[in-house]
Amino acid sequence: MIKNYLKTAWRNILSNKFYAAINVAGLTVGLVVGLFMLLWVQDELSFDKFNKNATSIYKVGIVGGTGISKQIFNHIIAPVAIFAKSEIPEVKDAVRIMPLGDAPFKYKDKVFYETNFAFVDPSYFTMFDFNLIKGDKRNPFPDNSSIVITEGTAKKYFGNEDPIGKIVITGQDEQNKVTGVIPDYPANSTFQYHVLMPASRFNYLAYVKNKKSYDNKTVVPSMDADWSNFGFETYLLVKGNVNTAALEKKMQAIHERNKPEDAPVPYLTQPLLKMHLYKADGTDGGFSTVRTFAIVALMILVIACINYVNLSTARSMLRAKEVSMRKIIGAGKLQLFIQFMVETALLFVIAAVFAFILMYVLLPYFNQFSGKQIAFDLQNYNIWVCIAATLSGTLAASSIYPALLLSSFEPLKALKGKVSIGIGNVAFRRVLVVVQFAVSIVLIIGTLVIGNQLSFIRNKNLGYDKENILSFSLRADMPKHFDVIKNELLKNPAILAVTRAGRNIVTDGSSTGDNDWDGKPANSNMWFNQIYADKDMIPFFKMKIIEGANFTGTVADSAHFLINETAVKEMGLKAPIVGKRLRIQTRPGTIIGVVKDFNFTTVHKKIEPAVFQYQPDYCWRVYIKTTGRDAQKAIAAAQTQWKRYNNDIPFNYAFLDESYTKLYTTDQKQGALFNLFSAIAIIISCLGLFGLATYSAQVKTREIGIRKVLGASVAKIIGLLATEFMVLIVVAIIIAMPVAWFAMNSWLQDYAYKINIGWMVFLFAGGGATLIALATISIQSIKAALANPVKSLRSE
């Protein structure tokens, strides 16, 4: 029986090659795009789930600041982990991580520039599933000079040699012995450190060896007793279903007991499994984008299904006599239903095979385009779950209704040619066309809005000049010789100006809530973003001082501050601002000027209070303004100065505008993916519309022939065929516009600075969809209108 069903289904496909090709093409493209997007979504949702303790691990943070300066700090003080483990019963284990970067590692005559390494507690290897494949799992760091590296790092450093026991040099000729190797991190891991060092080594270097804490004054015996350095990521492994609110209160009490002057210090916890897509306070940090992509994937699959349903139901009249004959010779309704389900399944199997082949071929390009490392591994359970759910859902959606419709004809009426598909079924097909194009129009509007927002980001006036600026970090003895380096650089005609700062100007830097000023409210807990600068920084970046004056470079500037406009508002200062008292941490002084607001981080965040402090000794980043014409000469000049002090370390530099653009790499990639898949969704919709237009021209062959014989023009014939579809497109536009506005307005909420969705976007999207649909329909309409009416009437 099944064999007969398959044979009949295959014959039917061969006898209707054109419609079969349209159906297979639509289903194939829909499956490829839908599966790619769902695999992307599945990858985003899988972060850190490979850890067996994932549901019991929480990251600890604190809430700081008031008003616009309120923010979540993901780094806390080191002692909290020790106290939590010993005093809080719910805590089973704790690990501290001090992330670092931008440091040279040397092995023999080879130098490697690592940008991702960290100091960690030994519990890092037991709390998380980063087990050693070489070395002692029970004692990963035998002493302070031990390091653990990944397999990839071992291969890079030592080739095929056994890495255990090898000596790697860091810093000022500090020797490190490789004592362990862990597998390379999965792509869906939050942690991606290449080199791991013991936290006890950091403790020795920062406290025992230097005998000083961060403020260069207070002597602290160890990091476990330092309640001032907020530099540690802290993770807790808890028991069972812990009450996180109670846990946070207990940590807050520990902090306030040991450092009462900081009170109040609200603590919070964030589940490990929510770190990738949510912010520390639980608000959206990317989940809305994942949800959007999942919805778009389902939309594309729905569009592909609608194509099949529309073509199948539209062509059902042509198969009415076939169904009737089958019923007369004894076929039951169930048998006919199964027959048509088998036909759909066969088409679907063909489409699925083509889809798998295309996915296999296109996966490397998709990964490159999306920035992912998705592997189409058929042994991966999650891959099969995604594929099975997509295939079964799409097959059911595209097959059940056409099979029910085709098996429901009354045989006698069909044989007499009196069967009608019914007003309800025609209306249903029209609804599907409207849904299909409404989805496409929503995607067109989404594409335009995303493109405009990304363009706005690229071209936004940030309040400072970022063009033709080269930057690199000062290392070794370079800070002591900065004036000499600067003078040498300025001798080069390709260089216009040189300055230095204590942060990368396009990213977050240090901040502090330890401050005081004249008139500070008792309940204020405002935090300042700290910008260490020299006297040339303000004019170098063309920032505007709207009140007061810049630093002069004299010793007196060590007690002077510049603040931005937002700081003035949040502090509640009244004119005159200049001369008001301000204290930042242990440094008292006065405000000498107000700088016009500028974006010193991404446009996802509002501008926060900032304070400029004249502390050249804290400035570790050099900025070089080039002419823009001779950038290579400027790079060569900077490299020459670098080699004078760091001859064996690679010279790493970056252009400021490129660094700014990299902040939005994820936005750009997601926008590009959305645009690509939106275009494909529109193509699938047009493919279905083309098939329906072809069918419409076929069933109206006699009518078109008679009209032409009676004198109808080609334009009128085209209008006859196109009018029905264009009305549906207009209805789709009316439905799509409010839906698109709501969706994109919600998407834009993730940006503190964003575009307004103007009416031109809707006009362009509606007009574009209309033209696309009209062009699609016109191909068949013109062909039908130009056909010889005699042949048309003879064929009928």
C-alpha positions in Angstrom: 0.0 0.0 0.0 2.7 2.5 1.0 4.6 1.5 -2.2 1.6 2.4 -4.3 1.2 5.7 -2.5 4.8 6.6 -3.2 4.6 5.5 -6.8 1.4 7.6 -7.3 3.0 10.6 -5.5 6.1 10.4 -7.7 4.1 10.3 -10.9 2.1 13.3 -9.8 5.2 15.2 -9.1 6.6 14.3 -12.5 3.4 15.4 -14.3 3.5 18.8 -12.6 7.2 19.6 -12.7 6.7 23.4 -12.6 4.6 23.5 -9.5 6.6 20.8 -7.8 9.8 22.8 -8.5 8.2 25.9 -7.0 7.1 24.0 -3.9 10.5 22.2 -3.5 12.4 25.5 -4.0 10.2 27.4 -1.5 10.4 24.6 1.1 14.2 24.1 0.6 15.0 27.8 1.1 12.6 28.1 4.0 14.2 25.1 5.7 17.7 26.2 5.2 17.1 29.7 6.5 14.8 28.6 9.3 17.2 25.9 10.5 20.2 28.2 10.3 18.4 30.8 12.4 17.1 28.3 14.9 20.6 26.8 15.2 21.9 30.3 15.9 19.1 30.8 18.5 19.9 27.4 20.1 23.6 28.3 20.3 22.8 31.6 22.0 20.6 29.8 24.5 23.2 27.0 25.2 25.8 29.2 26.8 27.5 27.6 29.9 24.9 24.7 30.0 27.8 22.2 29.6 28.7 22.8 33.2 27.1 20.1 35.3 26.8 22.6 38.2 25.4 25.3 36.0 22.1 25.7 37.7 23.8 26.1 41.1 26.4 28.7 40.2 25.8 32.4 40.8 27.9 35.4 40.0 28.1 38.1 42.7 27.9 41.8 42.0 27.0 45.0 43.8 24.7 47.9 43.1 26.4 51.3 43.1 25.4 54.9 42.4 22.1 56.8 42.4 20.2 58.5 39.6 21.8 58.2 36.2 25.0 56.9 37.7 23.3 53.9 39.2 25.0 50.7 37.8 25.8 47.1 38.5 29.4 46.3 39.2 30.4 42.8 38.2 33.6 42.9 40.2 33.7 42.9 43.9 36.2 42.8 46.8 38.3 39.6 47.3 37.4 38.8 51.0 33.7 38.3 50.3 34.3 34.9 48.7 36.3 33.7 51.8 33.7 34.9 54.3 30.8 33.6 52.2 32.3 30.1 52.1 33.0 30.0 55.8 30.0 31.9 57.2 27.1 31.2 54.9 25.7 27.7 55.1 24.1 27.8 51.6 27.5 28.3 50.0 29.4 25.1 49.1 32.3 26.7 47.2 33.6 30.0 45.8 36.0 31.0 43.1 37.6 34.4 42.4 38.8 35.5 39.0 41.0 38.5 38.3 40.8 39.0 34.5 43.8 40.6 32.8 45.0 41.1 29.2 47.5 42.7 26.9 50.7 41.0 28.1 53.6 39.3 26.4 54.4 35.7 27.1 57.9 34.4 26.0 59.1 30.9 25.3 62.7 30.7 24.2 63.0 33.2 21.3 59.3 33.3 20.6 57.0 36.1 22.0 53.2 35.7 22.2 50.9 38.6 23.0 48.1 37.3 25.1 44.9 39.3 25.4 42.9 37.0 27.6 44.4 35.5 30.8 43.5 35.6 34.5 44.4 34.9 38.0 42.0 32.2 39.5 41.5 30.2 42.6 42.1 26.4 42.3 38.4 25.8 42.8 37.9 27.2 39.2 38.7 23.7 37.9 36.2 21.9 40.1 33.3 24.4 40.2 33.3 24.6 36.4 33.8 21.8 34.0 37.3 22.8 32.9 39.1 19.6 34.0 42.8 19.2 33.4 43.8 16.7 30.7 47.4 17.1 31.7 48.7 17.8 35.2 47.4 17.0 38.7 43.6 17.7 38.9 43.8 17.8 42.7 46.6 20.4 42.7 46.6 22.4 39.5 48.9 25.1 41.0 51.7 23.5 43.1 53.3 26.9 43.7 52.9 30.6 42.8 55.0 30.2 39.6 52.5 27.6 38.1 50.3 28.3 35.1 47.6 26.3 33.4 47.1 26.7 29.6 44.6 25.5 27.0 45.4 22.9 24.4 45.4 25.5 21.7 47.8 27.7 23.6 50.1 24.7 24.3 50.1 24.0 20.6 50.9 27.6 19.8 53.7 27.9 22.3 55.4 24.4 22.1 54.2 22.7 18.9 54.0 19.0 19.5 56.3 19.0 22.5 54.9 18.0 26.0 54.0 21.3 27.6 54.2 20.1 31.2 57.3 21.6 32.9 58.0 24.1 30.2 59.1 27.6 31.4 57.3 30.7 30.1 58.5 34.2 30.8 56.1 37.0 31.7 56.6 40.6 33.0 60.0 41.5 34.2 61.6 38.1 33.5 59.2 36.2 35.8 59.3 32.5 35.2 56.2 30.4 35.0 56.1 26.6 34.8 53.3 24.9 32.9 51.7 22.5 35.4 48.4 21.8 33.6 46.5 21.8 30.3 42.8 22.1 29.9 40.8 21.5 26.7 40.1 24.5 24.6 37.0 26.3 25.8 33.7 25.5 24.0 32.5 28.4 21.8 29.4 28.7 24.0 31.4 29.3 27.2 31.4 32.7 29.0 35.1 32.1 29.9 37.7 32.1 27.2 41.0 32.5 29.1 44.1 31.2 27.3 46.4 31.3 30.4 45.4 30.8 34.0 47.6 31.7 37.0 47.0 31.1 40.7 45.3 33.8 42.7 47.9 33.3 45.3 50.5 34.6 42.8 48.4 37.8 42.4 48.2 38.1 46.2 52.0 37.9 46.4 52.7 40.3 43.5 50.1 42.9 44.5 50.4 42.9 48.3 53.4 41.0 49.8 55.9 42.1 47.2 54.7 45.6 46.7 53.5 46.1 50.3 50.9 48.6 49.1 47.3 48.6 48.0 45.7 50.4 45.0 45.8 53.9 46.5 49.6 53.7 47.1 49.2 54.5 50.7 47.4 52.0 52.9 49.5 48.9 53.7 47.4 45.8 53.3 48.7 42.3 54.3 46.8 40.4 51.6 44.0 40.5 49.1 41.9 38.5 51.5 42.0 41.5 53.9 41.6 44.2 51.3 38.1 45.7 51.5 38.9 48.5 49.0 39.9 46.7 45.7 36.8 46.0 43.7 38.6 44.0 41.0 37.5 40.4 41.4 34.8 38.4 39.6 33.3 36.1 42.2 31.2 33.0 41.7 29.5 30.9 44.3 28.4 27.3 44.2 25.3 27.0 46.3 23.3 24.2 47.8 19.9 23.3 46.4 17.2 25.9 45.7 18.8 28.8 47.5 16.9 31.9 48.5 19.0 34.4 46.6 17.5 37.5 48.3 18.6 36.1 51.7 22.0 35.2 50.3 22.5 38.7 49.0 21.5 40.2 52.4 24.1 38.0 54.2 26.9 39.1 51.9 25.9 42.7 52.3 26.0 42.2 56.1 29.5 40.7 55.8 30.7 43.7 53.8 29.2 46.3 56.0 30.5 44.6 59.2 34.0 44.7 57.9 33.9 48.1 56.2 31.0 50.1 57.8 32.0 53.3 56.0 30.8 51.8 52.7 27.3 51.2 54.0 24.8 50.6 52.4 26.3 48.1 49.9 23.5 46.2 48.1 24.7 42.9 46.8 23.0 40.9 44.0 23.5 37.5 42.4 23.1 36.4 38.8 22.6 32.8 37.7 25.4 31.5 35.5 22.9 30.4 32.8 21.6 34.0 32.5 24.9 35.8 32.2 25.0 35.6 28.4 21.6 37.1 27.5 20.7 39.2 30.6 22.3 42.0 32.5 23.3 41.5 36.1 20.0 43.1 37.4 18.0 40.7 35.3 17.1 43.1 32.6 17.4 42.2 28.9 21.0 42.0 27.7 20.4 40.3 24.3 17.5 37.9 24.9 15.1 40.2 23.0 17.4 39.8 19.9 17.4 36.0 20.3 13.6 36.0 20.6 13.3 38.2 17.5 15.5 35.8 15.5 13.4 32.9 16.7 10.2 34.6 15.6 11.8 35.5 12.2 12.8 31.9 11.8 9.3 30.7 12.5 7.9 33.4 10.1 10.1 32.2 7.3 9.0 28.6 7.9 5.4 29.8 8.0 5.9 31.6 4.7 7.3 28.5 3.1 4.4 26.5 4.4 1.9 29.1 3.1 3.4 28.8 -0.4 2.7 25.1 -0.4 -0.8 25.4 1.1 -1.8 28.1 -1.4 -0.5 26.3 -4.5 -2.0 23.0 -3.3 -5.5 24.4 -2.6 -5.4 26.6 -5.7 -4.7 23.6 -7.9 -7.2 21.4 -6.1 -9.9 22.1 -8.8 -7.6 20.5 -11.4 -7.4 17.3 -9.3 -11.2 17.0 -8.5 -11.9 14.4 -11.2 -8.9 12.3 -10.0 -10.2 12.3 -6.5 -13.7 11.4 -7.7 -12.5 8.5 -9.7 -10.6 7.2 -6.7 -13.7 7.4 -4.5 -15.9 5.7 -7.1 -13.6 2.7 -7.3 -13.6 2.3 -3.5 -11.0 4.7 -2.0 -12.0 5.9 1.4 -11.5 9.4 2.8 -8.7 8.2 5.1 -6.9 6.5 2.2 -7.1 9.7 0.1 -5.9 11.7 3.1 -2.9 9.4 3.5 -2.3 9.6 -0.3 -2.0 13.4 -0.3 0.0 13.4 3.0 2.5 11.0 1.3 2.7 13.3 -1.7 3.5 16.2 0.6 6.0 14.1 2.6 7.8 13.0 -0.6 8.1 16.7 -1.7 9.2 17.5 1.8 11.9 14.7 1.9 13.3 16.0 -1.4 13.3 19.6 0.0 14.9 18.4 3.3 17.7 16.5 1.3 18.4 19.6 -0.7 18.3 21.7 2.5 20.8 19.5 4.3 23.2 19.6 1.3 22.9 23.4 1.1 23.4 23.8 4.9 26.5 21.6 4.8 28.0 23.7 1.9 27.0 27.1 3.4 27.7 26.5 7.0 31.3 27.9 6.9 30.0 31.0 5.2 27.2 31.3 7.7 29.7 31.0 10.6 31.9 33.6 9.1 29.0 35.9 8.4 27.4 35.5 11.9 30.6 35.3 13.9 29.6 31.9 15.3 31.3 28.5 15.4 28.3 26.3 14.9 29.1 22.7 13.8 26.6 20.8 11.9 27.4 17.7 13.9 24.7 15.0 13.4 25.9 13.3 16.6 24.9 16.4 18.6 21.6 15.7 20.4 20.6 19.4 20.3 21.1 19.6 16.6 18.7 16.7 16.1 16.1 18.2 18.5 16.2 21.5 16.5 16.0 19.7 13.1 13.3 17.2 14.2 11.1 20.0 15.7 11.5 22.1 12.6 10.9 19.4 10.1 7.9 17.8 11.9 6.3 21.2 12.6 6.8 22.4 9.0 5.5 19.2 7.5 2.4 19.1 9.6 1.7 22.8 8.9 2.1 22.4 5.2 0.3 19.1 4.6 -2.7 18.5 6.8 -5.1 21.2 5.4 -4.4 20.5 1.7 -4.8 16.8 2.3 -8.1 17.3 4.1 -9.4 19.6 1.3 -8.4 17.4 -1.6 -9.9 14.3 0.1 -13.3 16.0 0.8 -14.6 16.4 -2.8 -18.0 14.8 -3.7 -17.3 12.5 -6.6 -20.5 12.9 -8.7 -20.3 16.7 -8.6 -16.6 16.6 -9.5 -17.2 14.3 -12.5 -20.0 16.7 -13.8 -17.6 19.6 -13.4 -19.8 21.3 -10.9 -17.5 21.1 -7.9 -16.3 24.4 -6.5 -13.5 25.0 -4.1 -15.9 27.1 -2.0 -15.9 30.8 -1.0 -14.5 29.9 2.4 -11.5 28.1 1.0 -10.8 31.0 -1.5 -11.1 33.4 1.4 -8.7 31.2 3.4 -6.1 31.3 0.6 -6.4 35.1 0.4 -5.8 35.3 4.1 -2.7 33.2 3.7 -1.4 35.6 1.0 -2.1 38.6 3.2 -0.3 36.9 6.2 2.6 36.0 3.9 3.2 39.5 2.6 2.4 41.1 6.0 5.3 39.2 7.4 7.5 40.2 4.5 6.6 43.9 4.9 7.3 43.7 8.7 10.7 42.3 7.8 11.3 45.0 5.2 10.5 47.7 7.8 12.7 45.9 10.3 15.6 45.9 7.8 15.3 49.6 7.2 15.0 50.5 10.9 18.0 48.3 11.8 20.1 49.8 9.0 19.2 53.3 9.9 20.1 52.7 13.6 23.4 51.2 12.7 24.2 54.1 10.4 23.2 56.5 13.2 25.7 54.7 15.5 28.5 55.0 13.0 27.9 58.6 12.3 26.8 59.9 15.7 28.6 63.0 17.0 30.2 61.5 20.1 31.4 64.8 21.5 35.0 64.1 20.6 37.2 63.6 17.6 37.9 59.9 16.8 39.2 60.2 13.2 42.8 59.4 12.2 43.8 58.7 15.8 46.3 55.9 16.5 46.7 54.4 20.0 48.8 51.9 21.9 49.7 51.0 25.4 52.8 52.2 27.3 54.9 49.4 28.7 58.1 48.7 30.5 59.9 52.1 31.1 57.9 54.0 28.5 55.8 56.0 31.1 59.0 57.4 32.6 60.2 58.6 29.2 56.9 59.8 27.8 58.0 63.4 27.2 61.0 62.1 25.2 58.8 59.8 23.2 56.3 62.5 22.6 58.9 64.9 21.3 60.4 62.3 19.0 56.9 61.5 17.6 56.1 65.1 17.0 59.1 65.4 14.8 57.4 63.2 12.2 55.4 65.3 9.7 52.7 62.6 9.6 51.9 63.3 13.3 49.9 66.3 14.3 49.5 65.8 18.1 50.2 63.3 20.9 48.5 62.8 24.3 48.0 60.1 26.9 45.1 58.9 29.1 44.4 56.4 31.8 41.8 54.5 29.8 40.7 53.4 26.4 38.5 56.4 25.5 35.8 54.2 23.7 35.2 51.7 26.5 34.3 51.7 30.2 37.1 52.4 32.6 37.5 52.8 36.4 34.8 54.4 38.5 34.3 55.3 42.1 31.6 56.1 44.5 34.1 57.4 47.1 33.5 61.1 46.7 32.2 64.2 48.3 31.4 67.8 47.3 29.9 71.0 48.6 26.2 70.5 49.1 26.2 66.7 48.6 22.9 65.3 49.8 23.1 62.8 52.6 21.4 60.1 50.7 23.5 60.5 47.5 25.6 57.6 46.3 26.7 58.9 42.9 29.5 57.2 41.1 32.0 59.0 38.8 33.7 57.5 35.7 37.3 58.4 36.3 39.4 59.7 33.4 43.1 60.2 34.2 44.5 62.7 31.7 47.4 65.0 30.9 47.0 68.7 30.0 46.7 68.0 26.3 43.9 65.4 26.3 41.0 67.9 26.1 42.3 69.9 23.1 43.6 66.7 21.5 40.2 65.1 21.3 38.5 68.5 20.5 36.3 68.2 23.5 34.6 71.5 24.5 35.0 73.2 27.8 31.8 75.1 28.4 32.8 76.7 31.7 36.2 77.3 33.4 39.5 76.2 31.9 41.6 73.2 31.1 44.6 71.8 33.1 47.7 73.8 32.7 50.2 70.9 33.5 51.5 72.5 36.7 51.8 70.7 40.1 48.7 72.6 41.2 46.6 70.5 38.8 46.9 67.5 41.0 44.2 69.1 43.2 42.1 70.2 40.2 39.1 68.4 38.6 37.1 68.8 35.3 33.6 67.3 35.3 31.1 66.8 32.5 27.6 68.3 32.2 25.9 65.1 33.4 28.0 65.2 36.6 26.9 68.8 37.2 23.2 67.8 36.9 23.5 64.7 39.0 25.5 66.6 41.7 22.8 69.3 41.8 25.4 72.1 41.5 24.3 75.7 40.8 26.4 78.3 39.0 29.1 79.2 39.4 30.5 75.6 39.2 34.2 76.6 39.0 35.8 76.8 42.5 33.4 74.3 44.1 35.1 71.7 46.4 35.3 68.1 45.2 36.9 65.0 46.7 37.6 61.9 44.7 38.7 58.9 46.9 41.7 60.2 48.9 42.3 63.3 46.7 40.7 66.6 47.7 40.5 69.5 45.3 38.4 72.0 43.4 36.5 72.0 40.1 38.2 74.2 37.5 36.0 73.5 34.5 33.0 71.7 32.9 33.4 69.6 29.8 30.5 69.3 27.3 29.0 65.8 27.5 30.5 63.1 25.3 30.0 59.4 24.8 32.8 57.5 26.5 31.1 54.1 26.0 28.6 52.6 23.7 25.3 54.3 22.7 23.5 51.5 24.4 24.2 53.4 27.6 23.3 57.0 28.6 26.2 59.4 29.3 27.1 59.0 33.0 28.9 61.4 35.3 32.6 61.7 34.5 35.5 63.4 36.2 38.9 64.2 34.7 41.9 64.0 37.0 45.3 65.3 36.2 47.4 62.3 37.0 49.9 61.7 34.2 51.6 58.8 36.1 48.3 56.9 35.8 48.1 57.4 32.1 49.0 54.2 30.2 47.5 54.7 26.8 49.1 56.9 24.1 47.0 58.6 21.4 48.6 60.0 18.2 46.7 62.3 15.8 47.8 61.6 12.2 47.3 63.7 9.1 45.2 60.8 7.6 47.4 60.8 4.5 50.5 59.2 5.9 49.2 56.7 8.4 51.9 54.2 7.7 54.6 56.7 8.5 52.9 57.5 11.8 52.7 53.8 12.6 56.4 53.3 11.7 57.4 56.2 14.0 55.3 54.8 16.9 56.9 51.4 16.3 60.4 52.8 16.4 59.7 54.4 19.8 58.1 51.1 21.0 61.2 49.1 20.0 63.5 51.4 22.0 61.9 50.1 25.2 60.2 46.8 24.2 62.4 45.4 21.5 61.3 41.7 21.9 57.6 42.4 22.4 55.2 42.7 19.4 53.9 46.2 18.7 50.1 46.2 19.0 48.2 49.3 18.0 44.6 50.3 17.0 42.9 53.2 15.3 40.2 54.8 17.5 37.5 54.8 14.9 38.1 51.1 14.3 38.0 50.4 18.0 34.7 52.2 18.2 33.3 50.2 15.3 34.3 47.0 17.0 32.1 47.9 20.0 29.1 47.2 17.6 30.5 44.1 15.9 27.6 42.0 17.4 25.0 44.7 16.4 26.5 44.8 12.9 26.5 41.0 12.5 23.0 40.6 13.8 21.8 43.4 11.6 23.4 41.8 8.5 21.9 38.4 9.4 18.5 40.0 9.8 18.8 41.8 6.5 19.9 38.6 4.7 17.1 36.5 6.1 14.5 39.2 5.5 15.5 39.3 1.8 15.2 35.6 1.6 11.8 35.7 3.2 10.7 38.2 0.6 12.0 36.0 -2.2 10.1 33.0 -0.8 6.9 35.1 -0.7 7.4 36.2 -4.3 8.0 32.6 -5.3 4.6 31.6 -3.9 3.0 34.7 -5.5 4.6 33.8 -8.8 3.1 30.3 -8.6 -0.3 31.6 -7.8 -0.2 34.2 -10.6 0.8 31.4 -13.0 -2.1 29.3 -11.8 -4.5 32.2 -12.1 -3.4 32.9 -15.6 -4.0 29.2 -16.5 -7.5 29.0 -15.1 -8.5 32.2 -16.9 -7.1 31.2 -20.2 -10.5 31.1 -21.9 -11.6 34.4 -20.3 -8.4 36.1 -21.4 -8.8 34.8 -25.0 -12.4 36.0 -25.2 -11.5 39.4 -23.9 -8.7 39.8 -26.4 -11.0 38.8 -29.2 -13.5 41.4 -28.1 -10.7 44.1 -28.1 -9.3 44.2 -24.6 -5.8 45.7 -24.5 -2.7 44.1 -23.0 -2.8 46.7 -20.2 -6.4 45.7 -19.3 -5.6 42.0 -19.3 -2.6 42.7 -17.0 -4.9 44.8 -14.7 -7.4 41.9 -14.7 -4.9 39.4 -13.4 -3.0 41.8 -11.1 -5.9 43.6 -9.4 -6.9 40.7 -7.1 -3.4 40.2 -5.8 -2.6 43.9 -5.4 -5.7 44.4 -3.2 -4.3 41.7 -1.0 -0.9 43.4 -0.9 -2.5 46.6 0.2 -4.4 44.9 3.0 -1.1 43.3 4.1 0.6 46.7 4.2 -2.2 48.1 6.4 -1.9 45.2 8.8 2.0 45.1 8.8 2.7 48.7 9.6 1.4 48.9 13.2 2.9 45.5 14.0 6.3 46.6 12.6 6.2 49.9 14.4 5.6 48.1 17.7 8.3 45.5 17.2 11.0 47.9 16.1 10.2 50.5 18.7 10.7 47.7 21.3 14.0 46.7 19.7 15.2 50.3 19.8 14.7 50.5 23.6 18.0 48.7 24.0 19.8 51.9 22.8 20.0 55.0 25.0 20.5 57.0 21.8 18.4 56.0 18.9 16.6 57.1 15.7 13.0 58.0 15.4 10.9 55.7 13.2 9.7 58.2 10.6 6.8 57.8 8.1 9.3 57.6 5.2 10.3 54.1 6.4 6.7 52.9 6.1 6.2 54.6 2.8 9.4 53.1 1.4 8.6 49.6 2.7 5.0 49.7 1.5 6.0 51.0 -1.9 8.8 48.6 -2.2 6.6 45.6 -1.3 4.0 46.8 -3.8 6.6 47.1 -6.6 8.1 43.7 -5.8 4.7 42.0 -5.8 3.7 43.8 -9.0 6.9 42.8 -10.8 6.3 39.2 -9.7 2.7 39.1 -10.9 3.5 41.0 -14.1 5.8 38.3 -15.4 3.0 35.9 -15.8 0.3 38.5 -16.5 2.2 39.9 -19.5 2.9 36.4 -20.8 -0.8 35.6 -20.6 -1.9 38.9 -22.1 0.4 38.5 -25.1 -0.7 34.9 -25.8 -2.5 34.2 -29.1 -6.3 34.2 -28.2 -7.0 31.6 -31.0 -4.6 29.1 -29.4 -6.0 29.9 -25.9 -9.6 29.2 -27.0 -8.6 26.1 -29.0 -6.7 24.7 -26.0 -9.8 25.2 -23.8 
